[in-house]
Structures are given as C-alpha cells and as structure tokens.
Amino acid sequence: MLLRTTVIFLCFFSGYFIFLQSNVLLSPPPSHSAKQNIYTLNNNHRITAIPDTHSQNEEVVALGKLLFFDTRLSKNNSVSCASCHNLHNGGVDGLEVSSGIFNQTGTINSPTVLNSSLNFKQFWDGRANTLEDQIDGPINSPIEMNSSWPQVITKLNSHPRYLEKFAALYPLSGITKNTIKNAIASYERSLLTPNSRFDLFLKGQKDAINATEKQGYQLFINYGCIACHQGVNAGGNMFSKIGIMHDYIADRGNPTKADLGRYQVTQKETDKNVFKVPGLRNIEITGPYFHDGKVKTLESAVEKMSYYQLGIELPDNEVKLIVSFLKTLTGKLTQ
C-alpha cells in the first residue's frame, strides 16, 4: 500500500550513505518480489538523460586531447592523464589504486574521467570545485606526475606544435598554467557517454530495456538508491558517509588516511569517512569499486552496500535484478 509520509532514505550501493527527508509516495522496500508499483518521484529524485552532444570548442578540445595523452606533463615523461584514465576501459585503469611516476602506488581508487564534468565536485573528498582545479592535483603530486607548472610550461614551449596551437587559440596569453588547464578541462568536458539503453528508455523507447532490467530499476527506486544516485550522472552531486548500519572500514580492516575522506578537507569530525557519491554511469565497466578499490564485482558492490548502508542482506535474485538495471547505464563515448 502506498503511503504519503516523511521518509528517511538509506542510500546503499557505491554512493554510501545519506539521510534524505522528503514527502514522497513510497512503496515499502520489497523483500522478495519486484512486483510493486514504483513510487512517485519528484524532479529532484530522477535520473535524467545525458546530453547527446557537448558544447566545447572543438579546436580547444583537440588541443586538450593532445595534452591528456602527453607524458611531458610528468617530471620524467613517463605518465600522462590517460595512464590512469583509459578511455577504452571506462575511463579508469582497472586497478585498485593507480601507479604514478617511478611506479609509486596511490592511496585511493582513481575515478572515471568519463562524465566527470557532470559531478558537482572532483576527487573522492571533493577538494576541487572544477575540472580545472582538479588538474593541479596530479601535476604536483609527488606520487603521480611529480612535476610543477613551470616545468610543464618549459617543456611545452620547446615544442613547435604546441607553440603554434596555443598561439592560435590563446593569442593573448599563449602557454600558461591557466590555458593548459582550460584545454585539458575542455577535452574532459567532451567525454560524455550519452545514449545508454537507459537513456533511450528515458527518451521514450520503452523497449530499450527489458522486463528484468525494469524490475531492477524498480528495486533501485524502492530501496531508496535513487535518493543518492539521481540526476544526469546518477550520482556525483552530493557527499555521503560509508557504513551507517555497520562499520565498513572496521570490518575491512587496515584503515588508512584515505579512509578519512572529506575530513581531510574540512577537519570536521562529522566528515570522517564521508565521500562524494560516485556517479553510476558506465558502472559496469569502471570497477573495481568504492574509494578503496577493494570490491571487484558489481554484484559484490550491491551486496555490501545493502548491508552497510541499509543493514539488510538482499536475496540473490534481487541483487541480480539491480545489477541488470545498472548495466543499462553504459553509454557511448561521443569522441
């Protein structure tokens, strides 16, 4: 029976946790059957389709692409942006944590670059407000590129092709930190993956997803996942805590500084273990999952988040149904 009430959603999956109170029509979370009516969603709790095209200057995008794949951005010319963000692998490297200069390993899982422009903040802890701000991180990190803007600018100024392109596109400034960042960020903003089968479904092609996938979508809504994973990126627009019903970090063991999440930015106790909710676009091909990269399969991700965020153990058939829906979010790169 549908009841209008104030409810508390416990978002599970990779989005971790958020309390969201709102007046909605809500079906109780199903226990063994997906044969229930989907509750009415307001406009703030919907997944919306990714735009078919981007709005970036194509010449700037082309320059940004050169830079994205150029190892000159690293101190010893061994690492590029693409090293950790493989566009042929969902925009990730498929590793638990990435390797940087001198094969040093990182401390946190590298998120996908695909659709990253749709996130409200960048990095797991949200320390960068824009894609331009985000670029400072890997350039200066001693375990990633271990470089500096003066070093990068000097290298690019010795390259005739870059001199020509920057002079044409940025005639008043040429090669600077800001123009390099603008070009790379413009390229990254072009990396959209529209026209997933679910997007086609949203656009009116009701047969774009099958009955099983629709049941998975219904479960995704009925369990409250939609409270965190909504909007154009099916997430990426809020912060949440991992482990509300059970302590994920304690159960996993070996806590690290990276587990502190947002706390490292704000120094607020309430921000410990809080992370940006990841978008679920292309989630089928962007594993391993969670900020620590410890979860290898999509099925395991759904199981763990239902336990740690909802405090329940989902039946295997419901896990499979939800996973079937999540796989419909895989889109097509516009490049």
Contacts in CASP RR format, 6 or more apart in sequence:
PFRMAT RR
TARGET T0000
AUTHOR 0000-0000-0000
METHOD contacts of the structure
MODEL  1
MLLRTTVIFLCFFSGYFIFLQSNVLLSPPPSHSAKQNIYTLNNNHRITAI
PDTHSQNEEVVALGKLLFFDTRLSKNNSVSCASCHNLHNGGVDGLEVSSG
IFNQTGTINSPTVLNSSLNFKQFWDGRANTLEDQIDGPINSPIEMNSSWP
QVITKLNSHPRYLEKFAALYPLSGITKNTIKNAIASYERSLLTPNSRFDL
FLKGQKDAINATEKQGYQLFINYGCIACHQGVNAGGNMFSKIGIMHDYIA
DRGNPTKADLGRYQVTQKETDKNVFKVPGLRNIEITGPYFHDGKVKTLES
AVEKMSYYQLGIELPDNEVKLIVSFLKTLTGKLTQ
2 25 0 8 1.000
2 26 0 8 1.000
2 27 0 8 1.000
2 37 0 8 1.000
2 39 0 8 1.000
3 25 0 8 1.000
3 26 0 8 1.000
4 23 0 8 1.000
4 24 0 8 1.000
4 25 0 8 1.000
5 23 0 8 1.000
5 26 0 8 1.000
6 21 0 8 1.000
6 22 0 8 1.000
6 23 0 8 1.000
7 21 0 8 1.000
7 22 0 8 1.000
7 24 0 8 1.000
7 26 0 8 1.000
8 19 0 8 1.000
8 20 0 8 1.000
8 21 0 8 1.000
9 18 0 8 1.000
9 19 0 8 1.000
9 20 0 8 1.000
9 224 0 8 1.000
9 227 0 8 1.000
9 228 0 8 1.000
10 17 0 8 1.000
10 19 0 8 1.000
10 224 0 8 1.000
10 244 0 8 1.000
10 245 0 8 1.000
10 309 0 8 1.000
10 310 0 8 1.000
10 311 0 8 1.000
11 17 0 8 1.000
11 18 0 8 1.000
11 20 0 8 1.000
11 224 0 8 1.000
11 225 0 8 1.000
11 227 0 8 1.000
11 228 0 8 1.000
11 229 0 8 1.000
11 240 0 8 1.000
11 277 0 8 1.000
11 309 0 8 1.000
12 223 0 8 1.000
12 224 0 8 1.000
12 225 0 8 1.000
12 302 0 8 1.000
12 305 0 8 1.000
12 306 0 8 1.000
12 308 0 8 1.000
12 309 0 8 1.000
12 310 0 8 1.000
13 225 0 8 1.000
13 228 0 8 1.000
13 229 0 8 1.000
13 280 0 8 1.000
13 301 0 8 1.000
13 302 0 8 1.000
13 305 0 8 1.000
13 306 0 8 1.000
13 309 0 8 1.000
14 277 0 8 1.000
14 278 0 8 1.000
14 279 0 8 1.000
14 280 0 8 1.000
14 283 0 8 1.000
14 289 0 8 1.000
14 290 0 8 1.000
14 301 0 8 1.000
14 305 0 8 1.000
15 228 0 8 1.000
15 229 0 8 1.000
15 235 0 8 1.000
15 240 0 8 1.000
15 242 0 8 1.000
15 275 0 8 1.000
15 277 0 8 1.000
15 278 0 8 1.000
15 279 0 8 1.000
15 305 0 8 1.000
16 228 0 8 1.000
16 240 0 8 1.000
16 241 0 8 1.000
16 242 0 8 1.000
16 243 0 8 1.000
16 274 0 8 1.000
16 275 0 8 1.000
16 277 0 8 1.000
16 305 0 8 1.000
16 309 0 8 1.000
17 228 0 8 1.000
17 240 0 8 1.000
17 241 0 8 1.000
17 242 0 8 1.000
17 243 0 8 1.000
17 244 0 8 1.000
17 309 0 8 1.000
18 227 0 8 1.000
18 228 0 8 1.000
18 238 0 8 1.000
18 239 0 8 1.000
18 240 0 8 1.000
18 241 0 8 1.000
18 277 0 8 1.000
20 227 0 8 1.000
20 228 0 8 1.000
22 42 0 8 1.000
22 44 0 8 1.000
22 45 0 8 1.000
24 39 0 8 1.000
24 40 0 8 1.000
24 41 0 8 1.000
24 42 0 8 1.000
24 45 0 8 1.000
25 39 0 8 1.000
25 40 0 8 1.000
26 39 0 8 1.000
26 222 0 8 1.000
27 36 0 8 1.000
27 37 0 8 1.000
27 38 0 8 1.000
27 39 0 8 1.000
27 222 0 8 1.000
28 222 0 8 1.000
29 222 0 8 1.000
29 223 0 8 1.000
29 224 0 8 1.000
29 310 0 8 1.000
29 312 0 8 1.000
30 36 0 8 1.000
30 219 0 8 1.000
30 222 0 8 1.000
30 223 0 8 1.000
30 318 0 8 1.000
31 315 0 8 1.000
32 315 0 8 1.000
32 317 0 8 1.000
32 318 0 8 1.000
34 215 0 8 1.000
34 216 0 8 1.000
34 218 0 8 1.000
34 219 0 8 1.000
34 318 0 8 1.000
34 321 0 8 1.000
36 218 0 8 1.000
36 222 0 8 1.000
38 217 0 8 1.000
38 218 0 8 1.000
38 221 0 8 1.000
38 222 0 8 1.000
39 221 0 8 1.000
39 222 0 8 1.000
41 221 0 8 1.000
41 226 0 8 1.000
44 230 0 8 1.000
45 226 0 8 1.000
45 227 0 8 1.000
45 230 0 8 1.000
46 226 0 8 1.000
46 230 0 8 1.000
46 231 0 8 1.000
47 198 0 8 1.000
47 202 0 8 1.000
47 226 0 8 1.000
47 229 0 8 1.000
47 230 0 8 1.000
47 231 0 8 1.000
47 232 0 8 1.000
47 234 0 8 1.000
48 202 0 8 1.000
48 231 0 8 1.000
48 232 0 8 1.000
49 194 0 8 1.000
49 199 0 8 1.000
49 202 0 8 1.000
49 203 0 8 1.000
49 232 0 8 1.000
50 115 0 8 1.000
50 118 0 8 1.000
50 192 0 8 1.000
50 193 0 8 1.000
50 194 0 8 1.000
50 195 0 8 1.000
50 196 0 8 1.000
50 199 0 8 1.000
50 232 0 8 1.000
50 233 0 8 1.000
50 281 0 8 1.000
50 331 0 8 1.000
51 192 0 8 1.000
51 194 0 8 1.000
51 232 0 8 1.000
52 194 0 8 1.000
52 195 0 8 1.000
52 334 0 8 1.000
53 192 0 8 1.000
53 194 0 8 1.000
53 334 0 8 1.000
54 61 0 8 1.000
54 189 0 8 1.000
54 190 0 8 1.000
54 192 0 8 1.000
54 334 0 8 1.000
56 186 0 8 1.000
56 187 0 8 1.000
56 189 0 8 1.000
56 190 0 8 1.000
57 169 0 8 1.000
57 186 0 8 1.000
59 168 0 8 1.000
59 169 0 8 1.000
60 169 0 8 1.000
60 182 0 8 1.000
60 183 0 8 1.000
60 186 0 8 1.000
60 187 0 8 1.000
61 186 0 8 1.000
61 187 0 8 1.000
61 190 0 8 1.000
62 187 0 8 1.000
63 165 0 8 1.000
63 166 0 8 1.000
63 169 0 8 1.000
63 183 0 8 1.000
63 187 0 8 1.000
64 183 0 8 1.000
64 184 0 8 1.000
64 186 0 8 1.000
64 187 0 8 1.000
65 187 0 8 1.000
65 335 0 8 1.000
66 161 0 8 1.000
66 162 0 8 1.000
66 165 0 8 1.000
67 73 0 8 1.000
67 81 0 8 1.000
67 180 0 8 1.000
67 183 0 8 1.000
67 184 0 8 1.000
67 187 0 8 1.000
68 80 0 8 1.000
68 81 0 8 1.000
68 82 0 8 1.000
68 184 0 8 1.000
68 187 0 8 1.000
68 188 0 8 1.000
69 80 0 8 1.000
69 81 0 8 1.000
69 82 0 8 1.000
70 80 0 8 1.000
71 77 0 8 1.000
71 78 0 8 1.000
71 79 0 8 1.000
71 80 0 8 1.000
71 83 0 8 1.000
72 152 0 8 1.000
72 155 0 8 1.000
72 156 0 8 1.000
72 159 0 8 1.000
73 79 0 8 1.000
73 80 0 8 1.000
73 81 0 8 1.000
73 139 0 8 1.000
73 145 0 8 1.000
73 147 0 8 1.000
73 152 0 8 1.000
74 80 0 8 1.000
74 100 0 8 1.000
74 101 0 8 1.000
74 144 0 8 1.000
74 145 0 8 1.000
74 146 0 8 1.000
74 147 0 8 1.000
75 101 0 8 1.000
75 145 0 8 1.000
75 146 0 8 1.000
75 147 0 8 1.000
75 151 0 8 1.000
76 101 0 8 1.000
76 102 0 8 1.000
76 146 0 8 1.000
78 100 0 8 1.000
78 101 0 8 1.000
78 102 0 8 1.000
79 100 0 8 1.000
79 101 0 8 1.000
79 144 0 8 1.000
79 145 0 8 1.000
81 113 0 8 1.000
81 138 0 8 1.000
81 184 0 8 1.000
83 93 0 8 1.000
83 98 0 8 1.000
83 99 0 8 1.000
83 100 0 8 1.000
84 92 0 8 1.000
84 93 0 8 1.000
84 98 0 8 1.000
84 100 0 8 1.000
84 110 0 8 1.000
84 138 0 8 1.000
84 144 0 8 1.000
85 91 0 8 1.000
85 92 0 8 1.000
85 93 0 8 1.000
85 110 0 8 1.000
85 112 0 8 1.000
85 113 0 8 1.000
86 92 0 8 1.000
86 93 0 8 1.000
86 94 0 8 1.000
87 113 0 8 1.000
87 114 0 8 1.000
87 191 0 8 1.000
87 333 0 8 1.000
87 335 0 8 1.000
89 285 0 8 1.000
90 112 0 8 1.000
90 114 0 8 1.000
90 282 0 8 1.000
90 285 0 8 1.000
90 286 0 8 1.000
91 112 0 8 1.000
91 113 0 8 1.000
91 114 0 8 1.000
91 191 0 8 1.000
91 282 0 8 1.000
91 286 0 8 1.000
92 110 0 8 1.000
92 111 0 8 1.000
92 112 0 8 1.000
92 113 0 8 1.000
92 286 0 8 1.000
92 287 0 8 1.000
93 110 0 8 1.000
94 286 0 8 1.000
94 287 0 8 1.000
94 288 0 8 1.000
95 110 0 8 1.000
95 288 0 8 1.000
96 109 0 8 1.000
96 288 0 8 1.000
96 292 0 8 1.000
96 293 0 8 1.000
96 294 0 8 1.000
97 105 0 8 1.000
97 106 0 8 1.000
97 107 0 8 1.000
97 108 0 8 1.000
97 109 0 8 1.000
97 110 0 8 1.000
97 293 0 8 1.000
98 105 0 8 1.000
98 106 0 8 1.000
98 110 0 8 1.000
98 144 0 8 1.000
99 105 0 8 1.000
99 106 0 8 1.000
100 106 0 8 1.000
100 143 0 8 1.000
100 144 0 8 1.000
100 145 0 8 1.000
101 142 0 8 1.000
101 143 0 8 1.000
101 144 0 8 1.000
101 145 0 8 1.000
101 146 0 8 1.000
102 146 0 8 1.000
104 142 0 8 1.000
104 143 0 8 1.000
105 143 0 8 1.000
106 143 0 8 1.000
106 144 0 8 1.000
107 143 0 8 1.000
107 256 0 8 1.000
107 257 0 8 1.000
107 258 0 8 1.000
108 124 0 8 1.000
108 258 0 8 1.000
108 291 0 8 1.000
108 292 0 8 1.000
109 124 0 8 1.000
109 288 0 8 1.000
109 289 0 8 1.000
109 290 0 8 1.000
109 291 0 8 1.000
109 292 0 8 1.000
109 293 0 8 1.000
111 123 0 8 1.000
111 124 0 8 1.000
111 278 0 8 1.000
111 286 0 8 1.000
112 282 0 8 1.000
112 286 0 8 1.000
113 188 0 8 1.000
113 191 0 8 1.000
114 191 0 8 1.000
114 192 0 8 1.000
114 193 0 8 1.000
114 281 0 8 1.000
114 282 0 8 1.000
114 286 0 8 1.000
114 333 0 8 1.000
115 191 0 8 1.000
115 192 0 8 1.000
115 193 0 8 1.000
115 233 0 8 1.000
115 279 0 8 1.000
115 281 0 8 1.000
115 282 0 8 1.000
116 122 0 8 1.000
116 131 0 8 1.000
116 188 0 8 1.000
116 191 0 8 1.000
117 131 0 8 1.000
117 188 0 8 1.000
117 189 0 8 1.000
117 191 0 8 1.000
117 192 0 8 1.000
118 192 0 8 1.000
118 232 0 8 1.000
118 233 0 8 1.000
118 236 0 8 1.000
118 279 0 8 1.000
118 281 0 8 1.000
119 233 0 8 1.000
119 235 0 8 1.000
119 236 0 8 1.000
119 237 0 8 1.000
119 276 0 8 1.000
119 279 0 8 1.000
120 236 0 8 1.000
120 237 0 8 1.000
120 238 0 8 1.000
120 276 0 8 1.000
121 127 0 8 1.000
121 128 0 8 1.000
121 129 0 8 1.000
121 236 0 8 1.000
121 276 0 8 1.000
122 128 0 8 1.000
122 129 0 8 1.000
122 130 0 8 1.000
122 131 0 8 1.000
122 133 0 8 1.000
122 134 0 8 1.000
123 134 0 8 1.000
123 276 0 8 1.000
124 258 0 8 1.000
124 261 0 8 1.000
124 275 0 8 1.000
124 276 0 8 1.000
124 291 0 8 1.000
125 261 0 8 1.000
125 262 0 8 1.000
125 264 0 8 1.000
125 265 0 8 1.000
125 275 0 8 1.000
125 276 0 8 1.000
126 239 0 8 1.000
126 262 0 8 1.000
126 265 0 8 1.000
126 276 0 8 1.000
127 264 0 8 1.000
127 265 0 8 1.000
128 134 0 8 1.000
128 136 0 8 1.000
128 137 0 8 1.000
130 185 0 8 1.000
131 184 0 8 1.000
131 185 0 8 1.000
131 188 0 8 1.000
131 189 0 8 1.000
132 178 0 8 1.000
132 181 0 8 1.000
132 182 0 8 1.000
132 185 0 8 1.000
135 180 0 8 1.000
135 181 0 8 1.000
135 184 0 8 1.000
135 185 0 8 1.000
136 181 0 8 1.000
137 144 0 8 1.000
138 144 0 8 1.000
138 145 0 8 1.000
139 145 0 8 1.000
139 147 0 8 1.000
139 148 0 8 1.000
139 149 0 8 1.000
139 152 0 8 1.000
140 147 0 8 1.000
140 148 0 8 1.000
149 177 0 8 1.000
149 180 0 8 1.000
152 177 0 8 1.000
152 180 0 8 1.000
153 175 0 8 1.000
153 176 0 8 1.000
153 177 0 8 1.000
153 180 0 8 1.000
156 162 0 8 1.000
156 163 0 8 1.000
156 166 0 8 1.000
156 175 0 8 1.000
156 180 0 8 1.000
157 163 0 8 1.000
157 175 0 8 1.000
162 175 0 8 1.000
163 175 0 8 1.000
166 174 0 8 1.000
166 175 0 8 1.000
166 179 0 8 1.000
167 174 0 8 1.000
169 179 0 8 1.000
169 183 0 8 1.000
170 176 0 8 1.000
170 179 0 8 1.000
170 182 0 8 1.000
173 179 0 8 1.000
190 334 0 8 1.000
190 335 0 8 1.000
191 333 0 8 1.000
191 334 0 8 1.000
191 335 0 8 1.000
192 333 0 8 1.000
192 334 0 8 1.000
193 281 0 8 1.000
193 282 0 8 1.000
193 330 0 8 1.000
193 331 0 8 1.000
193 332 0 8 1.000
193 333 0 8 1.000
193 334 0 8 1.000
194 331 0 8 1.000
194 332 0 8 1.000
194 334 0 8 1.000
195 331 0 8 1.000
195 332 0 8 1.000
196 281 0 8 1.000
196 282 0 8 1.000
196 328 0 8 1.000
196 329 0 8 1.000
196 330 0 8 1.000
196 331 0 8 1.000
196 332 0 8 1.000
197 208 0 8 1.000
197 209 0 8 1.000
197 213 0 8 1.000
197 328 0 8 1.000
197 330 0 8 1.000
197 331 0 8 1.000
198 208 0 8 1.000
198 209 0 8 1.000
198 217 0 8 1.000
198 325 0 8 1.000
198 328 0 8 1.000
198 329 0 8 1.000
199 331 0 8 1.000
200 208 0 8 1.000
201 208 0 8 1.000
201 209 0 8 1.000
201 328 0 8 1.000
208 328 0 8 1.000
209 217 0 8 1.000
209 325 0 8 1.000
209 328 0 8 1.000
212 321 0 8 1.000
212 324 0 8 1.000
213 324 0 8 1.000
213 325 0 8 1.000
213 327 0 8 1.000
213 328 0 8 1.000
214 325 0 8 1.000
215 321 0 8 1.000
215 324 0 8 1.000
215 325 0 8 1.000
216 318 0 8 1.000
216 321 0 8 1.000
216 322 0 8 1.000
216 324 0 8 1.000
216 325 0 8 1.000
217 325 0 8 1.000
217 328 0 8 1.000
219 318 0 8 1.000
219 321 0 8 1.000
219 322 0 8 1.000
219 325 0 8 1.000
220 226 0 8 1.000
220 229 0 8 1.000
220 322 0 8 1.000
220 325 0 8 1.000
220 326 0 8 1.000
223 306 0 8 1.000
223 310 0 8 1.000
225 322 0 8 1.000
228 235 0 8 1.000
228 238 0 8 1.000
228 240 0 8 1.000
228 277 0 8 1.000
229 235 0 8 1.000
229 277 0 8 1.000
229 279 0 8 1.000
229 280 0 8 1.000
230 237 0 8 1.000
231 237 0 8 1.000
233 279 0 8 1.000
233 280 0 8 1.000
233 281 0 8 1.000
234 279 0 8 1.000
234 280 0 8 1.000
234 281 0 8 1.000
234 329 0 8 1.000
235 277 0 8 1.000
235 278 0 8 1.000
235 279 0 8 1.000
235 280 0 8 1.000
236 276 0 8 1.000
236 277 0 8 1.000
236 278 0 8 1.000
236 279 0 8 1.000
237 277 0 8 1.000
238 276 0 8 1.000
238 277 0 8 1.000
239 262 0 8 1.000
239 271 0 8 1.000
239 274 0 8 1.000
239 275 0 8 1.000
239 276 0 8 1.000
239 277 0 8 1.000
240 274 0 8 1.000
240 275 0 8 1.000
240 277 0 8 1.000
241 272 0 8 1.000
241 273 0 8 1.000
241 274 0 8 1.000
241 275 0 8 1.000
242 248 0 8 1.000
242 249 0 8 1.000
242 273 0 8 1.000
242 274 0 8 1.000
242 275 0 8 1.000
242 290 0 8 1.000
242 291 0 8 1.000
242 308 0 8 1.000
242 309 0 8 1.000
243 249 0 8 1.000
243 273 0 8 1.000
243 308 0 8 1.000
243 309 0 8 1.000
244 308 0 8 1.000
244 309 0 8 1.000
245 307 0 8 1.000
245 308 0 8 1.000
245 309 0 8 1.000
245 310 0 8 1.000
245 311 0 8 1.000
246 307 0 8 1.000
246 308 0 8 1.000
246 311 0 8 1.000
247 308 0 8 1.000
248 273 0 8 1.000
248 304 0 8 1.000
248 308 0 8 1.000
249 255 0 8 1.000
249 259 0 8 1.000
249 273 0 8 1.000
251 308 0 8 1.000
252 292 0 8 1.000
252 294 0 8 1.000
256 292 0 8 1.000
257 264 0 8 1.000
258 291 0 8 1.000
258 292 0 8 1.000
259 273 0 8 1.000
259 291 0 8 1.000
259 292 0 8 1.000
260 272 0 8 1.000
260 273 0 8 1.000
261 271 0 8 1.000
261 272 0 8 1.000
261 273 0 8 1.000
261 274 0 8 1.000
261 275 0 8 1.000
261 291 0 8 1.000
262 268 0 8 1.000
262 271 0 8 1.000
262 272 0 8 1.000
262 274 0 8 1.000
262 275 0 8 1.000
263 269 0 8 1.000
263 271 0 8 1.000
263 272 0 8 1.000
263 273 0 8 1.000
263 274 0 8 1.000
265 271 0 8 1.000
275 291 0 8 1.000
280 326 0 8 1.000
280 329 0 8 1.000
281 329 0 8 1.000
281 330 0 8 1.000
281 331 0 8 1.000
282 329 0 8 1.000
282 330 0 8 1.000
282 331 0 8 1.000
283 289 0 8 1.000
283 298 0 8 1.000
283 326 0 8 1.000
283 329 0 8 1.000
283 330 0 8 1.000
284 298 0 8 1.000
284 326 0 8 1.000
284 327 0 8 1.000
284 329 0 8 1.000
284 330 0 8 1.000
285 330 0 8 1.000
287 293 0 8 1.000
287 296 0 8 1.000
287 298 0 8 1.000
288 294 0 8 1.000
288 295 0 8 1.000
288 296 0 8 1.000
289 295 0 8 1.000
289 296 0 8 1.000
289 298 0 8 1.000
289 300 0 8 1.000
289 301 0 8 1.000
290 301 0 8 1.000
290 304 0 8 1.000
295 301 0 8 1.000
295 304 0 8 1.000
298 323 0 8 1.000
298 326 0 8 1.000
298 327 0 8 1.000
299 319 0 8 1.000
299 320 0 8 1.000
299 323 0 8 1.000
302 314 0 8 1.000
302 319 0 8 1.000
302 322 0 8 1.000
302 323 0 8 1.000
302 326 0 8 1.000
303 313 0 8 1.000
303 314 0 8 1.000
303 319 0 8 1.000
306 312 0 8 1.000
306 313 0 8 1.000
306 314 0 8 1.000
306 319 0 8 1.000
307 313 0 8 1.000
314 322 0 8 1.000
END
